[in-house]
Amino acid sequence: MSASFLSTLRAGPPPPKVALLPDGLFFTRALPVAAGATAAEAAAQVELGLEAISPFPLTQLYYGYYWTPGADRAFVFAAYRRRFTTDQTAAWEGAEIVMPTFAALLGGTVPPATTIVLASPEGLTAVHWAAAGAPAAVLFRPFPPAPIEETEETAAKVAADRARLQEELVRDLGGSKTVIELPAPPAAAPAGSDRETVFRAGDFVSRLPAAVTTALDVRDRGELAAFRGARQRDVILWRVALGCAAGFLLLALGELSLVGGREWQKTRVLKVNGQKSMVEKIITSNDLAKRIDDLTTKRLYPFEMIGAIVGASGELLPQGVQFTRVTTTGLNSIKVELQTSNADLMNIYKAKLDALPVCEHVDVQLQPGAGAISRYTMVVTFKADAIKPAPPV
């Protein structure tokens, strides 16, 4: 399901509904466009040129044109509205693009002096590119009447007539360096985004930008505006639906990951609890081994510690502060009980010890009691290997 959903995301919006009209109903012409014209200016010039060459007013025509920004000409096609029956126009309802069949090929990459031949039930259409960009001419030739009975001879005659008709088309176009015969009529295909419309006919691919397909549509421009608005709404709804689906998928994946995470955490906790007693034994053994190693390989230097906190000549110990008891609490710490009648001297003494490079930290605590003499307990912790043995005398 996820692979199908991802492929749907990559495919983009579904192909639009397109109504491709018979090519034989349209006359075509290449009209010049002023250099540097905008899209609105090109549309106005096309309408003026079409009005000049058409025997009918524009309101009685279904017309469209192919023009790309910067091109010096536009390829125009038009048909008299009364040539279309009511049933034909009714079939356009809901179509997002209505244009002649050959117009679906105009977005392909075609080299100069190339003719593309497209077969339809009515006849053959030849689209000729004299140069890159817009085509130079489009010709349509109807097929001769089909024989009543289908035999090998009639089939061979039909094939010969179609080959002759194709030669005449290419010859009437002035000859071509390359002739491409499409195996099937173009059909709308999924596009990567809503900014273009893609048509495929065998290996031939035509990509028409949204601005170009708007000009190719032969319907009334007011109707087109309504269709474009509906198309935009459908695209927004499509994106919202895809966003909701992606959000639900992410929520489902998040829920699955939470369930898996809880199960993994349970297994981990059980494993930790099972190994807890063993780890505690290892830590106890390690601490014991370290303690034994300290006792066997390291020495205690109590006098050196006292000398470090008193000073070589007693300069660190303020006058009026007396030691009453000194004990060691480890290889790198010493506990001193002091007394003084001036509490400020203890702050001075502690500041001196904090400034010593061999001291890691000094903790001073006032002992409870009343009277003029204040008693303190001071624990001095030295940095590892900071206390060295005194040199021999």
C-alpha positions as CSV (number, residue, x, y, z in Angstrom):
1,M,0.0,0.0,0.0
2,S,2.8,2.4,0.9
3,A,4.6,1.8,-2.5
4,S,1.3,2.5,-4.3
5,F,0.8,5.7,-2.2
6,L,4.4,6.9,-2.9
7,S,3.9,6.2,-6.7
8,T,0.7,8.3,-6.6
9,L,2.6,11.2,-4.9
10,R,5.3,11.0,-7.6
11,A,2.8,10.8,-10.4
12,G,1.2,14.1,-9.4
13,P,-2.4,15.2,-10.3
14,P,-4.4,12.8,-12.6
15,P,-4.4,13.8,-16.3
16,P,-7.0,16.3,-17.2
17,K,-10.1,15.4,-19.3
18,V,-9.3,16.5,-22.9
19,A,-11.6,16.7,-25.9
20,L,-9.6,16.3,-29.1
21,L,-11.5,17.5,-32.2
22,P,-11.2,16.3,-35.8
23,D,-8.3,18.2,-37.6
24,G,-10.3,18.4,-40.8
25,L,-12.7,20.9,-39.4
26,F,-10.1,23.6,-38.8
27,F,-8.2,25.9,-41.1
28,T,-4.7,26.9,-40.0
29,R,-2.4,29.9,-40.5
30,A,0.9,31.2,-39.1
31,L,0.6,34.9,-38.1
32,P,3.4,37.3,-37.2
33,V,3.7,38.6,-33.6
34,A,5.6,41.8,-32.7
35,A,8.9,41.2,-31.0
36,G,8.9,41.5,-27.2
37,A,5.1,41.2,-27.1
38,T,3.5,40.1,-23.8
39,A,0.9,37.3,-23.6
40,A,-2.0,39.8,-23.7
41,E,-0.5,41.7,-26.6
42,A,0.1,38.5,-28.5
43,A,-3.5,37.5,-28.0
44,A,-4.8,40.8,-29.3
45,Q,-2.5,40.6,-32.4
46,V,-3.7,37.0,-33.1
47,E,-7.4,38.1,-32.8
48,L,-6.8,41.1,-35.2
49,G,-5.0,38.9,-37.7
50,L,-7.6,36.2,-37.5
51,E,-10.4,38.7,-38.0
52,A,-8.6,40.0,-41.1
53,I,-8.3,36.6,-42.8
54,S,-11.6,35.0,-41.7
55,P,-14.8,35.4,-43.6
56,F,-16.7,35.1,-40.3
57,P,-16.6,37.3,-37.2
58,L,-14.8,35.9,-34.2
59,T,-18.0,35.3,-32.3
60,Q,-18.9,32.7,-34.9
61,L,-15.6,30.8,-34.6
62,Y,-14.0,28.3,-32.4
63,Y,-10.4,29.3,-32.4
64,G,-7.1,29.0,-30.6
65,Y,-3.4,29.5,-31.2
66,Y,0.0,28.3,-30.2
67,W,2.5,30.9,-29.1
68,T,5.5,30.8,-26.7
69,P,6.9,34.0,-25.1
70,G,9.5,35.6,-27.3
71,A,8.4,33.8,-30.5
72,D,7.9,36.0,-33.6
73,R,4.9,34.1,-34.9
74,A,1.9,32.3,-33.6
75,F,0.2,29.3,-35.2
76,V,-3.6,29.9,-35.4
77,F,-6.4,27.5,-36.0
78,A,-10.1,28.2,-36.3
79,A,-13.4,26.5,-37.3
80,Y,-16.9,27.7,-38.1
81,R,-19.1,27.0,-35.1
82,R,-22.0,25.6,-37.1
83,R,-19.7,22.8,-38.4
84,F,-20.1,21.2,-34.9
85,T,-23.3,19.5,-34.0
86,T,-25.1,19.9,-30.7
87,D,-24.0,16.3,-29.7
88,Q,-20.4,17.2,-30.4
89,T,-20.4,20.3,-28.2
90,A,-22.4,18.5,-25.5
91,A,-19.5,16.0,-25.3
92,W,-17.2,18.9,-24.2
93,E,-19.0,19.2,-20.9
94,G,-16.5,18.7,-18.1
95,A,-13.5,18.8,-20.4
96,E,-10.7,21.0,-19.2
97,I,-9.1,21.4,-22.7
98,V,-10.9,21.4,-26.0
99,M,-8.6,21.6,-29.1
100,P,-7.9,20.0,-32.4
101,T,-6.0,16.7,-32.2
102,F,-2.8,18.0,-33.9
103,A,-2.5,20.8,-31.2
104,A,-1.7,18.1,-28.7
105,L,1.6,17.6,-30.5
106,L,2.8,21.2,-30.5
107,G,4.7,20.9,-27.2
108,G,7.1,18.2,-28.4
109,T,10.8,18.7,-29.1
110,V,10.9,18.5,-32.9
111,P,14.0,19.3,-35.0
112,P,13.7,21.6,-38.1
113,A,12.6,20.2,-41.5
114,T,10.5,17.5,-39.7
115,T,7.0,16.4,-40.5
116,I,4.9,14.4,-38.1
117,V,2.1,12.3,-39.7
118,L,-0.9,11.5,-37.5
119,A,-3.6,9.0,-38.6
120,S,-7.3,9.4,-37.5
121,P,-10.5,7.6,-38.5
122,E,-11.2,10.5,-40.9
123,G,-7.8,10.9,-42.6
124,L,-4.2,11.9,-42.3
125,T,-2.8,15.1,-40.6
126,A,0.7,16.3,-41.4
127,V,2.3,18.8,-39.0
128,H,5.5,20.4,-40.5
129,W,8.2,22.2,-38.6
130,A,10.4,24.3,-40.8
131,A,12.3,25.7,-37.8
132,A,12.3,25.0,-34.1
133,G,9.3,26.4,-32.2
134,A,5.9,26.8,-33.7
135,P,5.0,24.6,-36.7
136,A,5.0,26.2,-40.2
137,A,2.0,24.4,-41.6
138,V,-0.6,21.8,-40.9
139,L,-2.4,19.9,-43.7
140,F,-5.2,17.4,-43.5
141,R,-6.3,14.9,-46.2
142,P,-9.4,12.7,-45.8
143,F,-9.2,9.0,-46.7
144,P,-10.9,7.7,-49.8
145,P,-14.2,5.9,-49.2
146,A,-13.6,2.5,-47.7
147,P,-14.5,-0.5,-49.8
148,I,-17.7,-2.3,-48.8
149,E,-16.1,-5.7,-48.6
150,E,-12.8,-6.3,-46.9
151,T,-10.5,-8.7,-48.8
152,E,-6.8,-9.0,-49.2
153,E,-7.0,-7.0,-52.4
154,T,-9.0,-4.2,-50.9
155,A,-6.8,-4.1,-47.8
156,A,-3.7,-3.8,-50.1
157,K,-5.5,-1.0,-52.0
158,V,-6.3,0.9,-48.8
159,A,-2.7,0.6,-47.7
160,A,-1.5,1.9,-51.0
161,D,-3.9,4.8,-51.0
162,R,-2.8,5.8,-47.5
163,A,0.9,5.6,-48.5
164,R,0.1,7.7,-51.6
165,L,-1.8,10.2,-49.5
166,Q,1.1,10.5,-47.1
167,E,3.5,11.2,-49.9
168,E,1.2,13.9,-51.3
169,L,1.0,15.6,-47.9
170,V,4.8,15.6,-47.4
171,R,5.3,16.9,-51.0
172,D,2.7,19.6,-50.5
173,L,4.5,20.8,-47.4
174,G,7.7,21.3,-49.5
175,G,9.5,18.1,-48.5
176,S,10.9,17.1,-45.2
177,K,14.2,15.8,-43.9
178,T,12.6,13.6,-41.4
179,V,9.1,12.1,-41.4
180,I,7.7,10.7,-38.1
181,E,4.6,8.4,-38.2
182,L,2.9,8.3,-34.9
183,P,1.5,4.8,-34.1
184,A,-1.6,6.1,-32.2
185,P,-3.4,9.4,-31.5
186,P,-2.0,11.5,-28.6
187,A,-3.6,10.9,-25.2
188,A,-3.3,12.9,-22.0
189,A,-0.9,11.4,-19.5
190,P,-0.1,12.1,-15.8
191,A,2.2,15.1,-15.3
192,G,4.6,15.9,-12.5
193,S,2.7,19.0,-11.6
194,D,-0.4,21.0,-12.5
195,R,1.8,23.6,-14.3
196,E,1.8,21.6,-17.5
197,T,-0.2,19.1,-19.6
198,V,1.5,16.0,-21.0
199,F,0.4,14.1,-24.1
200,R,1.9,10.8,-25.3
201,A,1.7,9.1,-28.7
202,G,4.0,6.0,-28.6
203,D,7.5,7.3,-27.8
204,F,6.6,10.9,-28.7
205,V,6.0,13.2,-25.7
206,S,4.5,16.7,-25.9
207,R,4.6,19.0,-22.8
208,L,2.3,22.0,-22.9
209,P,2.6,24.6,-20.2
210,A,-0.6,25.8,-18.5
211,A,-0.4,29.2,-20.1
212,V,-0.1,27.6,-23.6
213,T,-3.0,25.2,-23.1
214,T,-5.2,28.1,-22.2
215,A,-4.5,29.7,-25.6
216,L,-5.0,26.4,-27.4
217,D,-8.5,25.9,-26.1
218,V,-11.1,26.8,-28.8
219,R,-14.0,27.5,-26.5
220,D,-15.5,30.9,-25.5
221,R,-13.1,32.8,-23.3
222,G,-15.8,33.3,-20.6
223,E,-16.5,29.6,-20.4
224,L,-12.7,29.0,-20.2
225,A,-12.4,31.3,-17.1
226,A,-15.1,29.2,-15.4
227,F,-13.3,25.9,-16.3
228,R,-10.0,27.3,-15.1
229,G,-11.4,28.2,-11.8
230,A,-12.9,24.7,-11.3
231,R,-9.6,23.2,-12.3
232,Q,-7.7,25.3,-9.8
233,R,-10.2,24.3,-7.1
234,D,-9.8,20.6,-8.0
235,V,-6.0,20.9,-7.8
236,I,-6.3,22.5,-4.3
237,L,-8.6,19.8,-3.2
238,W,-6.2,17.2,-4.6
239,R,-3.3,18.7,-2.7
240,V,-5.3,18.9,0.5
241,A,-6.3,15.2,0.1
242,L,-2.7,14.2,-0.5
243,G,-1.5,16.3,2.5
244,C,-4.2,14.6,4.8
245,A,-3.2,11.2,3.5
246,A,0.5,11.9,4.2
247,G,-0.4,13.2,7.6
248,F,-2.4,10.1,8.5
249,L,0.5,8.0,7.2
250,L,3.0,9.8,9.4
251,L,0.7,9.5,12.4
252,A,0.4,5.8,11.8
253,L,4.1,5.4,11.4
254,G,4.6,7.4,14.6
255,E,2.2,5.2,16.5
256,L,3.9,2.1,15.3
257,S,7.3,3.5,16.3
258,L,6.0,4.2,19.8
259,V,4.6,0.7,20.2
260,G,7.9,-0.7,18.9
261,G,9.8,1.6,21.2
262,R,7.9,0.5,24.3
263,E,8.5,-3.1,23.5
264,W,12.2,-2.5,22.9
265,Q,12.3,-0.5,26.2
266,K,10.6,-3.4,28.1
267,T,13.2,-5.9,26.7
268,R,16.0,-3.5,27.6
269,V,14.7,-3.0,31.2
270,L,14.4,-6.7,31.7
271,K,17.9,-7.2,30.5
272,V,19.2,-4.5,32.7
273,N,17.4,-5.9,35.8
274,G,18.8,-9.3,35.0
275,Q,22.3,-8.0,34.9
276,K,22.0,-5.6,37.8
277,S,23.3,-7.9,40.5
278,M,26.2,-9.0,38.4
279,V,27.1,-5.3,37.6
280,E,26.9,-4.4,41.3
281,K,29.3,-7.3,42.2
282,I,31.7,-6.1,39.5
283,I,31.6,-2.5,40.8
284,T,32.1,-3.7,44.4
285,S,35.0,-5.9,43.3
286,N,36.5,-3.0,41.3
287,D,36.2,-0.6,44.3
288,L,37.8,-3.2,46.6
289,A,40.7,-3.8,44.2
290,K,41.2,-0.1,43.8
291,R,41.3,0.3,47.6
292,I,43.8,-2.5,48.0
293,D,45.9,-1.0,45.2
294,D,45.9,2.4,46.9
295,L,46.9,0.8,50.2
296,T,49.7,-1.3,48.7
297,T,51.1,1.1,46.1
298,K,50.3,4.6,47.5
299,R,51.4,6.2,50.7
300,L,49.6,8.5,53.0
301,Y,51.3,11.9,53.6
302,P,49.6,13.4,56.7
303,F,52.5,15.7,57.7
304,E,52.9,16.9,54.1
305,M,49.1,17.7,54.1
306,I,49.4,19.6,57.4
307,G,52.4,21.5,56.0
308,A,50.5,22.4,52.8
309,I,47.6,24.0,54.8
310,V,49.9,25.7,57.4
311,G,52.7,26.8,55.1
312,A,56.4,26.2,55.2
313,S,56.8,28.8,58.0
314,G,53.2,29.0,59.2
315,E,52.3,31.9,57.0
316,L,49.0,30.5,55.9
317,L,47.5,29.9,59.4
318,P,46.3,33.2,60.8
319,Q,47.2,34.3,64.3
320,G,44.3,33.4,66.7
321,V,43.3,30.2,64.8
322,Q,44.3,27.0,66.6
323,F,44.2,23.3,65.5
324,T,42.6,21.1,68.1
325,R,42.6,17.8,66.2
326,V,43.8,16.6,62.8
327,T,42.8,13.3,61.1
328,T,43.1,12.0,57.5
329,T,40.0,10.9,55.6
330,G,41.8,9.4,52.6
331,L,44.9,9.6,50.5
332,N,44.0,13.1,49.3
333,S,41.9,14.7,52.2
334,I,42.5,15.8,55.7
335,K,40.0,16.8,58.5
336,V,40.9,19.5,60.9
337,E,39.1,20.7,64.0
338,L,39.9,24.4,64.8
339,Q,38.9,27.1,67.3
340,T,39.1,30.8,67.3
341,S,37.7,33.8,69.0
342,N,37.4,35.8,65.8
343,A,35.1,34.3,63.1
344,D,36.5,36.6,60.4
345,L,39.8,34.8,60.6
346,M,38.2,31.6,59.4
347,N,37.0,33.3,56.3
348,I,40.5,34.7,55.6
349,Y,42.0,31.3,56.2
350,K,39.6,29.5,53.9
351,A,40.2,32.1,51.1
352,K,44.0,31.4,51.4
353,L,43.5,27.6,51.2
354,D,41.1,28.0,48.2
355,A,43.8,29.9,46.4
356,L,46.4,27.1,46.8
357,P,47.1,25.2,43.5
358,V,47.2,21.9,45.4
359,C,43.7,22.2,46.9
360,E,40.7,21.0,45.0
361,H,38.1,22.4,47.5
362,V,37.8,23.4,51.2
363,D,34.7,22.8,53.3
364,V,34.3,24.7,56.6
365,Q,31.4,24.0,59.0
366,L,30.7,25.8,62.3
367,Q,30.1,23.4,65.2
368,P,27.3,24.2,67.6
369,G,28.2,25.6,70.9
370,A,28.0,28.8,73.0
371,G,30.7,31.1,74.3
372,A,33.5,33.4,73.1
373,I,35.4,30.6,71.4
374,S,34.0,29.3,68.0
375,R,34.8,25.8,66.9
376,Y,34.9,24.7,63.3
377,T,35.4,21.5,61.3
378,M,37.4,21.9,58.1
379,V,37.8,19.2,55.4
380,V,40.5,20.0,52.8
381,T,40.6,17.9,49.7
382,F,43.8,17.9,47.6
383,K,44.1,17.3,44.0
384,A,45.2,13.8,43.0
385,D,49.0,13.4,43.3
386,A,49.4,17.0,44.4
387,I,50.9,16.1,47.7
388,K,54.5,14.9,47.4
389,P,56.7,13.4,50.1
390,A,59.0,15.8,51.9
391,P,62.6,15.7,50.7
392,P,64.9,13.8,53.1
393,V,66.8,15.7,55.7
